[in-house]
Amino acid sequence: MPRLPYLIPLAAFVALAAGLAFSLTNDPQRMPSTLIDKPTPRFQLASLDGKAGGLASTDLQGDVVLLNVFASWCPGCRVEHPMLLKLAESSAIPIYGLNWKDDRNDGKRWLAKHGSPYARVGSDESGRTGIDLGVTGVPETFVIDRAGRIRFRYPGPLTEDVWRDDFEPLLKALRSES
């Protein structure tokens, strides 16, 4: 019986180590979205940048578009921002922004400082719209087709390699659909 007290902490440590090891195998890049090929959830958000109309789910219909979820406090958003500006400048695709779980004034200042690649940008301070979209963190970018259906979700910073390998083939296919 004297060994039993030593086995309890050892067993707890082994269980904790196994749980942590398992969590290392969870890649957020591979987490599927349950909304793929489903309509974008309905939402109406106030404008972040002061433009009239804000951002609504109905704005995401009629053309193939990107919906980029970002926040001023997000390091990955700083990484991807030059790529978004480049895409906006080239008019490769309309980009809409959703400022997620961020103080409205912080988000507004961030866009004023770094430039806005967005046709429209809405403020989701409560995070409710992001939850409805299945956002797991920022940045995330969604491809939405002409009918307003979510066709692809990319969690993480949008880079030139990601654009070329993941987005361009999908966008070419979507644009060829009539």
KEKE-3310 file (N, C-alpha, C; in steps of 0.2 Angstrom, whole numbers, plus 5000, padded with zeros to 4 digits):
npx = (5004:5010:5015:5005:5001:5010:5008:4996:4999:5008:5000:4991:4999:5003:4991:4988:4999:4997:4985:4989:4998:4990:4982:4992:4991:4980:4976:4973:4971:4966:4953:4937:4924:4907:4899:4902:4896:4884:4872:4877:4876:4863:4866:4868:4878:4885:4894:4912:4921:4915:4908:4892:4879:4886:4889:4882:4875:4868:4876:4886:4882:4879:4891:4907:4916:4927:4927:4935:4940:4946:4956:4962:4971:4977:4991:4993:4985:4992:5002:4996:4990:4997:4995:4981:4979:4986:4979:4967:4970:4974:4961:4957:4947:4932:4934:4928:4926:4927:4927:4932:4927:4933:4937:4928:4934:4947:4949:4945:4955:4966:4963:4964:4977:4984:4978:4964:4958:4945:4929:4918:4916:4912:4908:4910:4909:4903:4905:4896:4892:4903:4904:4892:4897:4906:4919:4935:4946:4957:4967:4954:4948:4935:4928:4915:4902:4893:4879:4879:4884:4895:4910:4923:4934:4948:4958:4970:4984:4983:4993:5005:5008:4998:4987:4990:4990:4979:4967:4967:4964:4952:4944:4945:4937:4925:4921:4920:4908:4891)
npy = (4994:5007:5012:5016:5030:5037:5032:5038:5053:5050:5043:5053:5062:5055:5054:5067:5071:5062:5068:5081:5077:5072:5083:5090:5085:5090:5100:5116:5120:5110:5108:5105:5115:5116:5123:5123:5124:5128:5141:5158:5162:5173:5190:5207:5220:5234:5248:5247:5256:5268:5270:5271:5259:5248:5231:5217:5200:5199:5207:5199:5192:5188:5189:5181:5181:5186:5184:5191:5188:5197:5206:5219:5216:5205:5195:5187:5193:5205:5199:5194:5206:5214:5206:5205:5219:5220:5211:5218:5230:5225:5221:5208:5201:5205:5210:5208:5213:5207:5213:5205:5202:5213:5229:5242:5255:5252:5244:5252:5262:5254:5250:5263:5266:5255:5254:5250:5235:5232:5231:5233:5234:5226:5228:5217:5216:5209:5196:5187:5185:5180:5168:5162:5160:5150:5153:5150:5157:5171:5176:5172:5167:5167:5159:5164:5160:5165:5164:5166:5156:5147:5142:5138:5138:5146:5145:5155:5165:5173:5170:5173:5160:5152:5158:5156:5141:5137:5146:5151:5140:5136:5148:5150:5139:5142:5153:5149:5142:5144)
npz = (5000:5002:4990:4982:4984:4977:4964:4960:4956:4946:4937:4934:4928:4916:4910:4907:4899:4888:4883:4880:4870:4860:4857:4850:4837:4831:4818:4814:4801:4795:4799:4796:4788:4793:4785:4772:4755:4759:4762:4766:4783:4788:4791:4798:4799:4808:4800:4800:4795:4793:4781:4772:4775:4781:4783:4776:4774:4762:4754:4749:4738:4721:4715:4714:4729:4742:4759:4772:4788:4802:4815:4825:4834:4830:4826:4814:4805:4802:4795:4783:4778:4768:4757:4755:4752:4740:4732:4732:4725:4712:4708:4708:4714:4723:4740:4756:4773:4789:4805:4819:4835:4841:4847:4841:4838:4839:4828:4817:4818:4815:4802:4796:4798:4791:4779:4769:4761:4758:4751:4758:4775:4790:4808:4820:4835:4846:4842:4837:4823:4818:4825:4820:4807:4810:4813:4820:4824:4821:4807:4796:4780:4769:4754:4744:4734:4719:4722:4735:4743:4755:4749:4752:4766:4773:4786:4794:4789:4774:4760:4747:4742:4747:4741:4727:4727:4733:4732:4719:4709:4714:4712:4698:4694:4700:4693:4681:4681:4677)
capx = (5000:5014:5017:4999:5001:5015:5005:4991:5002:5011:4994:4988:5004:5003:4985:4989:5004:4993:4980:4993:5001:4984:4981:4997:4989:4974:4979:4967:4971:4962:4946:4932:4918:4901:4895:4904:4891:4878:4871:4880:4872:4861:4869:4868:4883:4887:4900:4918:4925:4911:4904:4885:4877:4889:4890:4876:4875:4866:4881:4890:4879:4880:4898:4912:4919:4931:4925:4941:4939:4952:4956:4968:4975:4979:4997:4993:4982:4997:5006:4992:4987:4999:4992:4975:4980:4988:4973:4962:4973:4973:4954:4957:4941:4930:4935:4924:4930:4923:4931:4929:4929:4938:4934:4927:4938:4954:4948:4945:4962:4970:4962:4967:4985:4987:4975:4958:4957:4939:4924:4914:4919:4907:4911:4907:4912:4901:4908:4890:4892:4909:4901:4888:4901:4911:4926:4939:4951:4958:4963:4951:4945:4930:4926:4908:4900:4888:4873:4880:4885:4902:4913:4929:4936:4955:4960:4977:4986:4983:5000:5005:5008:4991:4983:4991:4989:4972:4962:4966:4961:4945:4941:4944:4932:4919:4920:4918:4901:4886)
capy = (5000:5013:5014:5019:5038:5039:5030:5043:5058:5047:5041:5059:5065:5051:5056:5074:5070:5059:5073:5086:5074:5071:5090:5092:5082:5094:5105:5120:5120:5104:5108:5106:5119:5113:5127:5122:5123:5131:5148:5162:5164:5180:5195:5214:5223:5241:5249:5249:5262:5274:5270:5269:5253:5242:5224:5212:5194:5201:5210:5194:5188:5191:5188:5177:5186:5184:5187:5190:5189:5200:5210:5224:5213:5198:5195:5184:5198:5209:5196:5194:5212:5216:5202:5208:5225:5218:5208:5224:5234:5222:5220:5201:5198:5209:5208:5211:5212:5207:5214:5201:5202:5219:5236:5246:5261:5249:5241:5258:5265:5249:5251:5269:5265:5250:5254:5245:5232:5230:5235:5235:5231:5227:5227:5211:5217:5203:5189:5183:5183:5175:5161:5159:5157:5145:5156:5147:5162:5176:5178:5167:5169:5162:5161:5164:5160:5170:5162:5167:5150:5147:5136:5137:5142:5145:5148:5157:5171:5172:5172:5172:5153:5150:5161:5152:5134:5135:5150:5153:5135:5136:5154:5149:5134:5145:5158:5146:5140:5149)
capz = (5000:5003:4983:4980:4984:4971:4957:4958:4953:4940:4932:4932:4923:4910:4906:4905:4893:4882:4881:4876:4864:4856:4855:4845:4831:4829:4814:4813:4794:4792:4803:4790:4790:4792:4781:4765:4750:4762:4762:4771:4788:4788:4796:4796:4804:4807:4796:4804:4792:4792:4775:4773:4774:4784:4779:4777:4771:4755:4750:4747:4733:4714:4712:4718:4733:4748:4766:4777:4796:4805:4821:4826:4839:4827:4823:4808:4801:4800:4790:4777:4775:4761:4751:4754:4748:4733:4728:4731:4720:4706:4707:4707:4717:4728:4746:4761:4779:4796:4811:4824:4843:4842:4849:4835:4837:4837:4821:4813:4818:4812:4794:4794:4798:4787:4773:4769:4755:4758:4747:4764:4781:4796:4815:4824:4842:4850:4839:4835:4816:4817:4828:4815:4802:4812:4814:4825:4826:4815:4802:4792:4774:4765:4747:4743:4727:4716:4725:4742:4747:4757:4745:4755:4771:4775:4793:4794:4785:4766:4758:4739:4740:4748:4735:4721:4727:4736:4730:4712:4706:4716:4709:4691:4693:4702:4688:4674:4682:4675)
cpx = (5004:5015:5011:4999:5005:5012:5000:4994:5005:5005:4991:4993:5004:4997:4985:4994:5001:4988:4983:4996:4996:4982:4986:4995:4983:4977:4973:4966:4966:4955:4941:4927:4912:4897:4897:4898:4884:4878:4875:4875:4870:4864:4868:4873:4884:4893:4906:4921:4921:4907:4897:4884:4880:4890:4885:4878:4873:4871:4886:4887:4880:4886:4902:4916:4923:4928:4931:4939:4946:4951:4962:4973:4978:4986:4997:4989:4987:5001:5002:4990:4990:4997:4985:4975:4982:4982:4968:4964:4973:4966:4953:4950:4939:4931:4931:4927:4925:4928:4928:4932:4934:4934:4934:4932:4945:4954:4948:4952:4967:4970:4965:4974:4988:4984:4969:4958:4950:4934:4919:4917:4914:4911:4906:4910:4910:4904:4902:4890:4898:4907:4897:4891:4905:4918:4929:4944:4952:4965:4960:4948:4941:4929:4919:4906:4894:4881:4873:4881:4893:4904:4919:4931:4944:4956:4968:4978:4986:4990:5000:5005:5001:4986:4984:4989:4982:4966:4961:4963:4953:4941:4940:4938:4925:4917:4918:4911:4896:4880)
cpy = (5006:5016:5017:5027:5040:5037:5035:5049:5056:5046:5048:5063:5061:5053:5063:5074:5067:5064:5078:5083:5074:5078:5093:5090:5086:5100:5110:5121:5115:5103:5110:5111:5116:5117:5127:5120:5124:5138:5152:5163:5172:5184:5202:5217:5231:5242:5250:5255:5268:5275:5268:5262:5247:5236:5219:5206:5195:5204:5205:5189:5192:5190:5184:5182:5183:5188:5186:5193:5191:5204:5214:5220:5206:5199:5193:5189:5203:5206:5195:5200:5214:5212:5204:5215:5224:5215:5214:5228:5231:5220:5213:5198:5203:5206:5211:5209:5212:5208:5211:5202:5207:5225:5240:5251:5258:5247:5247:5261:5260:5249:5257:5269:5261:5250:5249:5242:5230:5234:5237:5231:5232:5225:5222:5211:5211:5196:5185:5181:5179:5168:5158:5156:5152:5147:5153:5152:5166:5175:5171:5170:5164:5164:5159:5165:5165:5170:5164:5161:5150:5141:5134:5141:5141:5149:5149:5163:5169:5175:5171:5164:5150:5152:5157:5145:5132:5139:5150:5147:5135:5142:5153:5144:5138:5150:5155:5143:5146:5149)
cpz = (5000:4996:4980:4979:4978:4964:4955:4954:4946:4935:4930:4927:4916:4906:4903:4899:4887:4879:4877:4870:4858:4853:4850:4838:4828:4825:4812:4805:4791:4795:4797:4793:4788:4787:4774:4761:4754:4762:4767:4776:4787:4793:4793:4801:4802:4803:4801:4801:4791:4786:4776:4772:4778:4780:4781:4772:4763:4751:4747:4742:4726:4711:4717:4722:4739:4754:4770:4784:4799:4811:4821:4830:4837:4824:4815:4803:4798:4794:4783:4774:4769:4756:4750:4750:4741:4729:4727:4725:4713:4704:4705:4709:4722:4735:4751:4768:4785:4801:4817:4831:4844:4843:4842:4833:4835:4830:4816:4812:4814:4804:4792:4794:4792:4780:4773:4762:4754:4755:4753:4769:4787:4803:4818:4831:4846:4848:4837:4828:4815:4820:4823:4809:4803:4812:4820:4828:4820:4813:4799:4785:4771:4758:4746:4736:4725:4720:4733:4747:4749:4753:4748:4761:4772:4781:4792:4789:4778:4764:4750:4738:4741:4743:4729:4721:4729:4733:4722:4708:4707:4712:4702:4690:4695:4696:4682:4675:4680:4679)
residu = (MET:PRO:ARG:LEU:PRO:TYR:LEU:ILE:PRO:LEU:ALA:ALA:PHE:VAL:ALA:LEU:ALA:ALA:GLY:LEU:ALA:PHE:SER:LEU:THR:ASN:ASP:PRO:GLN:ARG:MET:PRO:SER:THR:LEU:ILE:ASP:LYS:PRO:THR:PRO:ARG:PHE:GLN:LEU:ALA:SER:LEU:ASP:GLY:LYS:ALA:GLY:GLY:LEU:ALA:SER:THR:ASP:LEU:GLN:GLY:ASP:VAL:VAL:LEU:LEU:ASN:VAL:PHE:ALA:SER:TRP:CYS:PRO:GLY:CYS:ARG:VAL:GLU:HIS:PRO:MET:LEU:LEU:LYS:LEU:ALA:GLU:SER:SER:ALA:ILE:PRO:ILE:TYR:GLY:LEU:ASN:TRP:LYS:ASP:ASP:ARG:ASN:ASP:GLY:LYS:ARG:TRP:LEU:ALA:LYS:HIS:GLY:SER:PRO:TYR:ALA:ARG:VAL:GLY:SER:ASP:GLU:SER:GLY:ARG:THR:GLY:ILE:ASP:LEU:GLY:VAL:THR:GLY:VAL:PRO:GLU:THR:PHE:VAL:ILE:ASP:ARG:ALA:GLY:ARG:ILE:ARG:PHE:ARG:TYR:PRO:GLY:PRO:LEU:THR:GLU:ASP:VAL:TRP:ARG:ASP:ASP:PHE:GLU:PRO:LEU:LEU:LYS:ALA:LEU:ARG:SER:GLU:SER)
# end
